[in-house]
Amino acid sequence: MKTIICLFNLKPDADLDAYERWARERDLPTVNGLGSVERFEVLRSVGLLVGDGQPPYQYVEIIRVPDMEAFFRDVGTPAVQQGAAEFQAFADAPVFIVTESL
């Protein structure tokens, strides 16, 4: 099992409400509907556990993927590619990290 973590901020001109509506109505159902994805979550950062200031990223996505080969096949479909293009219109230099449990 791999877990993909995506860390990102919205672009300066992106509308926060429009992004969150898009994430709830389009992104979450699309990605969670992929056969290769066990679970997909989008989390909004609300603060730091220790210390003052703002978290370095506004949003965190967590994608649990049992089979990366199947995942790469799924993300090549037109529906997912369309969603990826829409995501790129909102997200400012997202960082995708592939992880696995110890």
Residue pairs with C-beta under 8 A, 6 or more apart in sequence:
1 38
1 64
1 65
1 66
1 100
1 101
2 65
2 68
2 98
2 99
2 100
3 62
3 63
3 64
3 65
3 98
3 99
3 100
3 101
4 61
4 62
4 63
4 65
4 96
4 97
4 98
4 99
5 60
5 61
5 62
5 96
5 97
5 99
6 59
6 60
6 61
6 63
6 94
6 95
6 96
6 97
7 56
7 57
7 59
7 60
7 94
7 95
7 97
8 57
8 58
8 59
8 61
8 91
8 92
8 93
8 94
8 95
9 57
9 58
9 59
9 91
9 92
9 93
10 16
10 19
10 58
10 59
10 90
10 91
10 92
11 89
11 90
11 91
11 92
12 92
14 89
14 90
14 92
18 90
19 90
20 44
22 86
22 90
23 42
26 83
26 86
27 42
27 83
27 86
27 87
28 40
28 42
30 79
30 80
30 83
31 37
31 40
31 63
31 80
31 83
32 39
32 40
34 71
34 74
34 75
34 80
35 70
35 74
36 65
36 66
36 67
36 70
36 71
36 73
36 74
37 63
37 64
37 65
37 71
37 74
38 64
38 65
38 66
39 62
39 63
39 64
40 61
40 62
40 63
40 64
41 61
41 62
42 59
42 60
42 61
43 59
43 60
43 61
43 62
44 58
44 59
45 54
45 55
45 57
45 58
45 59
45 60
46 55
47 54
47 55
48 54
48 55
59 91
65 71
68 98
74 80
75 81
75 84
87 94
